[in-house]
Amino acid sequence: MKHDLPLPLDKKLNVLFRVEPGCLGPDGPEHIEAFCQYAEKSVENLDADFVHWEIVPRFDKNLPEMEYKVNTRRLNHDQAERYLQVFKKELDEFEAHLNDKLGELIEAYLER
């Protein structure tokens, strides 16, 4: 299957990543909003042809850390996996890469 890249926004995989304030240390709640803006800007070009990123604080632990949608349709893990396979990506590797990148961004943010 051939895809013209970049995809229009309504066809992209929207990845919502919720970041725990505690990952920024004891003062995390004071910095989490600014960090999320910093992190989102830092990853916006990552797989940007078919992914749209949203990085937000995770104040409600009942909400999942990661959530996937295409347009307004929420995707479960298997559906997100199939979506990414079209672009020769594995969901577990995709998530691991994002987690590694966020770890680097946290370190860089805290060193500022």
N, C-alpha and C positions, 0 to 999 in steps of 0.2 A: 504494500500500500504506500503510495507516494503522498507526501504532505508538503505543501508550500509553506516554508518557514520564513519569517516568524508567523506563528498562528495569530489570528485575531484574539483579543482579550477574552471574548466569550467562549473560545474553544480551548484556551490554555488551562492547565491544571493549576488551580488556586491552592497553594499550600499555606495553611494557617498554622503557625508555630507559636505556641504559648510558652513564654520564658518565666520561670520561677524567680521572683525577686531575690530569694535567698542565694541564688547562684552568684550574686554580686557582693556577697558578704553581709555583715550585720546591718549595714546602711543601704542594702539593696532596695528596699521599698522607696527610698528617696531618689534613687537613680534609675529605676527600671524603665520608666517612660522614655527618658532620654536614651538609654541603652537600646531599647527596641527600635527607636528611630534610626540610630547609628547602625545597628545590625541590619535592618531592612535595606538601608541605602547601600550597605556593603555587599549584600548578596543579590541585589536586584538584577545583576547581569549573569548570575549563575543559572545556566539552562534557560535563559530568558526567551529563547525562541518558542518554548512550549510550556513555561512555568511562570506564574505570577506569585510573588512572595508577599506574605503578610506576617510580620513578627510583632506580637503583642504581649503584654504582661499576662501572667497566669495568676490571677487573684482568686479564682474559684477552682479548687483542686478537684471538683467533680467534673470539670471539663477536660477533655483529652488534651494531651500535650500537642499532638498533631492532628490536623483535620484537612481533608481533601475535598475539593469541589470542582466541578466543571460547570461554568455559568452559575446557576443557583442550585444545582443538583449535588447533594452530598454523596461522596463515594466511600464505600467501605474499603478495607485493606485490599481485598482481592480485586476490586474494581480499579483502585489506584495502581495496583501492580500491573494489571492488563493495560492500562493507559500508558504507563511508562515503558512497557515492553515494546510498544509501537516505535519508540525512539531508542530502542536497544539499551534500556536502563533497567536495573533491578531495584525494586523498592527498598529492600534492606540496605543495599549499598548506598542508595540515594539518601536514605535517612541517616546512615552512619556518616556519610560525607557532610551532611548538614550539621550534625552534632559536633563533628570535629571542627568545622568552620566556626560554629558558634563558640566553642571552647577557645579558639584562637582570638575571636573577637572580644570575648569577655576579658582575656588577659590583656589585649591591646587597650581596651577601654579603661581597665583599672590602672594601667600604667600611665595614662594621660595626666 
